[in-house]
Amino acid sequence: MVPGDKLSVIERPVDSIDARRFADRYSKWKAGAGNVIEGTPLSSLPKMTPSKVEEYKFFGLHTVEQLAEANDNLGQKFFGFQEDKRSAKAFIEIAKGNAPIEKMNEELKARDSKIEELQAQIEAITKMMSAKSGKSKTDEE
């Protein structure tokens, strides 16, 4: 089904070409995960009401990415569609702008955990060294 167009549903048996072309989705479907939808939920968009989210979901638009890429001719079916589509595109652009910041935060967290691990190792070595030096002093006496 093309998101937003309930008349474009194709129902036929899956053939080997489909299984190769959509390998990831097909394997998830075979595993019983159903049609897993990946992306940002529409409810994340500012000014998106729950009723509007449900209306879009009814027509197969579940994510911000689907809404941003939807055909303009779908605008006839939804009140305020063009504004919602512009909001979705702006939301995605802002998210892309935040990607470097998110990456940097992940790298900082990884660095911090590595530093904590190294500090713990240094403390353990220091304790071992002080314990050995304490024994050696007693051995000398």
ZIDAWO-V370131 format. One record per residue. N is the residue number from 1. RES is the residue in one letter. SS is DSSP state (alpha for helix, beta for strand, coil for the rest). Layout:
BEGIN
N:RES:SS + N:RES:SS
END
This chain:
BEGIN
1:M:coil + 2:V:beta + 3:P:coil + 4:G:coil + 5:D:beta + 6:K:alpha + 7:L:alpha + 8:S:alpha + 9:V:coil + 10:I:coil + 11:E:coil + 12:R:coil + 13:P:coil + 14:V:coil + 15:D:coil + 16:S:alpha + 17:I:alpha + 18:D:alpha + 19:A:alpha + 20:R:alpha + 21:R:alpha + 22:F:coil + 23:A:alpha + 24:D:alpha + 25:R:alpha + 26:Y:alpha + 27:S:alpha + 28:K:alpha + 29:W:alpha + 30:K:alpha + 31:A:coil + 32:G:coil + 33:A:coil + 34:G:coil + 35:N:coil + 36:V:coil + 37:I:coil + 38:E:coil + 39:G:coil + 40:T:coil + 41:P:beta + 42:L:alpha + 43:S:alpha + 44:S:alpha + 45:L:coil + 46:P:coil + 47:K:coil + 48:M:coil + 49:T:coil + 50:P:alpha + 51:S:alpha + 52:K:alpha + 53:V:alpha + 54:E:alpha + 55:E:alpha + 56:Y:alpha + 57:K:alpha + 58:F:alpha + 59:F:coil + 60:G:coil + 61:L:coil + 62:H:coil + 63:T:beta + 64:V:alpha + 65:E:alpha + 66:Q:alpha + 67:L:alpha + 68:A:alpha + 69:E:alpha + 70:A:coil + 71:N:coil + 72:D:alpha + 73:N:alpha + 74:L:alpha + 75:G:alpha + 76:Q:alpha + 77:K:coil + 78:F:coil + 79:F:coil + 80:G:coil + 81:F:alpha + 82:Q:alpha + 83:E:alpha + 84:D:alpha + 85:K:alpha + 86:R:alpha + 87:S:alpha + 88:A:alpha + 89:K:alpha + 90:A:alpha + 91:F:alpha + 92:I:alpha + 93:E:alpha + 94:I:alpha + 95:A:alpha + 96:K:alpha + 97:G:alpha + 98:N:alpha + 99:A:alpha + 100:P:alpha + 101:I:alpha + 102:E:alpha + 103:K:alpha + 104:M:alpha + 105:N:alpha + 106:E:alpha + 107:E:alpha + 108:L:alpha + 109:K:alpha + 110:A:alpha + 111:R:alpha + 112:D:alpha + 113:S:alpha + 114:K:alpha + 115:I:alpha + 116:E:alpha + 117:E:alpha + 118:L:alpha + 119:Q:alpha + 120:A:alpha + 121:Q:alpha + 122:I:alpha + 123:E:alpha + 124:A:alpha + 125:I:alpha + 126:T:alpha + 127:K:alpha + 128:M:alpha + 129:M:alpha + 130:S:alpha + 131:A:alpha + 132:K:alpha + 133:S:alpha + 134:G:alpha + 135:K:alpha + 136:S:alpha + 137:K:alpha + 138:T:alpha + 139:D:alpha + 140:E:alpha + 141:E:coil
END
